[in-house]
């Protein structure tokens, strides 16, 4: 797999979950901070859920997680190859 074949929505979803877990907050807590429903966060973190988020929402998620927005776009090629 090369970097152009990556589903960026899936990658962002994995990163949201990763950084949320590192922050030690629940999906419900993140949803409340961002101003979206718990279902929205759950669906976007799910491997099977339909992913849809705006740049504005990604910004709010990064602020809520106290991370740089660029980290949500981070790609770990080693992790992808193992999947």
C-alpha positions in Angstrom: 0.0 0.0 0.0 1.3 3.5 -0.8 0.3 6.8 0.7 -2.0 7.6 -2.2 -4.2 4.5 -1.6 -5.0 5.4 2.0 -8.6 6.1 3.0 -8.0 9.4 4.8 -11.3 9.2 6.6 -10.4 5.9 8.1 -7.0 7.2 9.1 -8.4 10.3 10.7 -10.9 8.1 12.6 -8.1 5.9 13.9 -6.2 9.0 15.0 -9.3 10.5 16.8 -9.7 7.3 18.8 -6.0 7.0 19.5 -5.7 10.6 20.8 -9.0 10.4 22.7 -7.8 7.3 24.5 -4.4 8.9 25.2 -6.3 11.9 26.7 -8.3 9.5 28.9 -11.7 10.7 27.9 -14.8 8.8 26.7 -16.6 9.2 23.4 -19.4 11.0 25.3 -17.0 13.4 26.9 -15.3 14.2 23.6 -18.8 14.7 22.0 -19.8 17.1 24.7 -16.6 19.2 24.3 -16.9 19.3 20.5 -20.7 20.0 20.6 -21.7 16.9 18.6 -23.7 13.8 19.6 -22.1 10.8 21.2 -23.5 8.8 18.3 -21.5 11.0 15.9 -18.2 10.2 17.7 -19.1 6.5 18.0 -20.0 6.2 14.3 -16.9 8.0 13.2 -14.6 5.9 15.4 -16.3 2.7 14.3 -14.5 0.5 11.7 -17.8 -0.1 10.0 -19.5 3.3 10.5 -19.9 5.8 7.8 -17.4 8.6 8.3 -18.2 12.2 7.7 -16.7 15.3 9.3 -16.0 18.8 8.3 -12.8 20.8 8.7 -14.6 22.8 11.4 -15.4 19.6 13.4 -11.8 18.3 13.0 -10.6 21.6 14.3 -12.9 21.4 17.3 -11.8 17.8 18.0 -8.2 18.8 17.9 -8.9 21.6 20.4 -10.8 19.3 22.7 -8.0 16.7 22.6 -5.4 19.5 23.0 -3.4 18.3 19.9 -2.3 19.9 16.7 -4.9 19.4 13.9 -2.1 17.9 11.8 -1.9 14.9 14.1 -5.3 13.8 13.0 -3.9 13.3 9.5 -0.8 11.4 10.7 -0.2 8.2 8.8 1.7 5.3 10.3 2.5 3.1 7.3 3.8 0.2 9.5 0.4 0.1 11.3 -1.4 0.0 7.9 0.7 -2.8 6.6 -0.1 -4.9 9.6 -3.9 -4.6 9.1 
